[in-house]
Amino acid sequence: VDELFEDLISIGLRVFNPFQPEVMDVAALMAAYRGRLAFWGGLSTQRTLPHGTPEEVRAETRRLIELGRDGGYVLSPAHAVGGDVPLANMLAFIETVKAR
């Protein structure tokens, strides 16, 4: 999809969702399109949230917060959160975001 971003921006797209880390380089895309396209998502609902530890979720959440510090980013899970996500991991995500 990222090869279409220039065309999408030219027709007025301002925010892209889903921002899926399994198939996109989150850091590179945010840097390349900063100021022209915002991204929404980024926290893996296929790896980090369902299979990571609460500390891994916290670390990835902090990393994404730092990447988006200059704007153009809405931090959220990349897709709908499935029933396989441990409550401790969702709480780790929420608490880390609230602490920032």
FITOR-521892 format. One record per residue (C-alpha): residue in three letters; x, y, z. Coordinates in pm, 1 decimal, padded with zeros to 6 digits. Layout:
<site code="ala" east="X" north="Y" up="Z"/>
...
***
This chain:
<site code="val" east="00000.0" north="00000.0" up="00000.0"/>
<site code="asp" east="00279.0" north="00245.2" up="00080.5"/>
<site code="glu" east="00368.0" north="00273.8" up="-00288.7"/>
<site code="leu" east="00026.8" north="00441.9" up="-00330.4"/>
<site code="phe" east="00075.5" north="00705.2" up="-00058.9"/>
<site code="glu" east="00190.1" north="00982.9" up="-00293.6"/>
<site code="asp" east="-00119.2" north="00935.3" up="-00511.6"/>
<site code="leu" east="-00347.3" north="00912.5" up="-00208.7"/>
<site code="ile" east="-00200.5" north="01233.4" up="-00064.7"/>
<site code="ser" east="-00250.9" north="01408.5" up="-00399.0"/>
<site code="ile" east="-00624.7" north="01331.3" up="-00390.8"/>
<site code="gly" east="-00663.9" north="01454.6" up="-00034.4"/>
<site code="leu" east="-00594.8" north="01162.4" up="00199.1"/>
<site code="arg" east="-00471.1" north="01299.6" up="00531.4"/>
<site code="val" east="-00482.5" north="00998.2" up="00768.3"/>
<site code="phe" east="-00402.0" north="00633.9" up="00693.5"/>
<site code="asn" east="-00543.0" north="00340.6" up="00890.2"/>
<site code="pro" east="-00465.9" north="00054.3" up="00947.9"/>
<site code="phe" east="-00099.0" north="00113.7" up="01019.9"/>
<site code="gln" east="00012.5" north="-00248.3" up="01048.3"/>
<site code="pro" east="00370.0" north="-00315.0" up="01168.1"/>
<site code="glu" east="00376.3" north="-00668.4" up="01027.1"/>
<site code="val" east="00373.9" north="-00532.1" up="00670.8"/>
<site code="met" east="00490.7" north="-00170.7" up="00708.7"/>
<site code="asp" east="00807.2" north="-00005.9" up="00838.1"/>
<site code="val" east="00641.3" north="00218.6" up="01095.1"/>
<site code="ala" east="00945.3" north="00437.5" up="01166.9"/>
<site code="ala" east="01044.5" north="00483.4" up="00801.5"/>
<site code="leu" east="00693.8" north="00570.7" up="00685.0"/>
<site code="met" east="00637.2" north="00818.4" up="00966.7"/>
<site code="ala" east="00965.1" north="00990.9" up="00879.6"/>
<site code="ala" east="00900.1" north="00990.2" up="00504.7"/>
<site code="tyr" east="00549.8" north="01137.7" up="00524.3"/>
<site code="arg" east="00569.9" north="01357.9" up="00834.0"/>
<site code="gly" east="00365.6" north="01672.3" up="00781.4"/>
<site code="arg" east="00185.4" north="01532.2" up="00476.8"/>
<site code="leu" east="00015.7" north="01215.6" up="00601.6"/>
<site code="ala" east="-00081.8" north="01107.5" up="00951.1"/>
<site code="phe" east="-00085.4" north="00744.1" up="01058.5"/>
<site code="trp" east="-00328.5" north="00569.4" up="01290.6"/>
<site code="gly" east="-00250.5" north="00233.5" up="01451.5"/>
<site code="gly" east="00092.7" north="00076.8" up="01481.4"/>
<site code="leu" east="00068.6" north="-00150.7" up="01785.6"/>
<site code="ser" east="00067.9" north="-00509.3" up="01661.5"/>
<site code="thr" east="-00251.2" north="-00704.7" up="01720.8"/>
<site code="gln" east="-00090.2" north="-01014.8" up="01570.8"/>
<site code="arg" east="00231.6" north="-01028.9" up="01774.4"/>
<site code="thr" east="00288.0" north="-00778.1" up="02053.9"/>
<site code="leu" east="-00056.5" north="-00756.3" up="02210.7"/>
<site code="pro" east="-00157.7" north="-01124.6" up="02199.3"/>
<site code="his" east="00184.0" north="-01287.4" up="02241.3"/>
<site code="gly" east="00410.8" north="-01034.1" up="02411.6"/>
<site code="thr" east="00462.6" north="-00988.4" up="02782.0"/>
<site code="pro" east="00323.9" north="-00680.2" up="02957.8"/>
<site code="glu" east="00678.8" north="-00538.3" up="02963.6"/>
<site code="glu" east="00716.9" north="-00593.7" up="02588.6"/>
<site code="val" east="00385.2" north="-00415.5" up="02534.0"/>
<site code="arg" east="00505.0" north="-00125.1" up="02749.7"/>
<site code="ala" east="00835.8" north="-00103.8" up="02562.5"/>
<site code="glu" east="00670.5" north="-00107.1" up="02219.5"/>
<site code="thr" east="00412.8" north="00148.5" up="02332.8"/>
<site code="arg" east="00689.4" north="00380.0" up="02457.0"/>
<site code="arg" east="00877.9" north="00334.5" up="02127.4"/>
<site code="leu" east="00568.5" north="00428.7" up="01926.7"/>
<site code="ile" east="00502.0" north="00730.4" up="02149.7"/>
<site code="glu" east="00856.5" north="00850.7" up="02080.9"/>
<site code="leu" east="00818.7" north="00796.3" up="01705.6"/>
<site code="gly" east="00503.0" north="01006.6" up="01707.3"/>
<site code="arg" east="00630.0" north="01278.4" up="01938.1"/>
<site code="asp" east="00640.4" north="01539.2" up="01659.0"/>
<site code="gly" east="00280.1" north="01476.7" up="01554.8"/>
<site code="gly" east="00111.0" north="01305.5" up="01265.8"/>
<site code="tyr" east="00038.3" north="00989.7" up="01460.3"/>
<site code="val" east="-00258.5" north="00842.4" up="01646.6"/>
<site code="leu" east="-00130.7" north="00559.1" up="01864.2"/>
<site code="ser" east="-00367.7" north="00264.9" up="01882.1"/>
<site code="pro" east="-00373.5" north="-00107.4" up="01817.3"/>
<site code="ala" east="-00330.1" north="-00175.7" up="01444.2"/>
<site code="his" east="-00666.6" north="-00353.2" up="01417.0"/>
<site code="ala" east="-00951.8" north="-00469.2" up="01638.0"/>
<site code="val" east="-00823.9" north="-00630.3" up="01955.7"/>
<site code="gly" east="-00909.5" north="-00999.1" up="01961.9"/>
<site code="gly" east="-01016.3" north="-01214.4" up="02251.4"/>
<site code="asp" east="-00672.0" north="-01376.3" up="02258.8"/>
<site code="val" east="-00512.6" north="-01060.6" up="02401.2"/>
<site code="pro" east="-00438.5" north="-01101.1" up="02772.4"/>
<site code="leu" east="-00600.6" north="-00837.8" up="02991.5"/>
<site code="ala" east="-00259.3" north="-00766.6" up="03146.8"/>
<site code="asn" east="-00129.1" north="-00665.4" up="02803.6"/>
<site code="met" east="-00418.7" north="-00430.1" up="02731.6"/>
<site code="leu" east="-00377.1" north="-00273.6" up="03073.9"/>
<site code="ala" east="-00002.3" north="-00234.4" up="03011.2"/>
<site code="phe" east="-00080.9" north="-00048.4" up="02686.8"/>
<site code="ile" east="-00345.0" north="00176.4" up="02845.1"/>
<site code="glu" east="-00137.9" north="00256.2" up="03154.5"/>
<site code="thr" east="00171.9" north="00336.9" up="02947.1"/>
<site code="val" east="-00023.0" north="00576.1" up="02725.2"/>
<site code="lys" east="-00187.8" north="00743.7" up="03023.9"/>
<site code="ala" east="00150.5" north="00787.3" up="03195.3"/>
<site code="arg" east="00280.3" north="00989.7" up="02898.3"/>
***
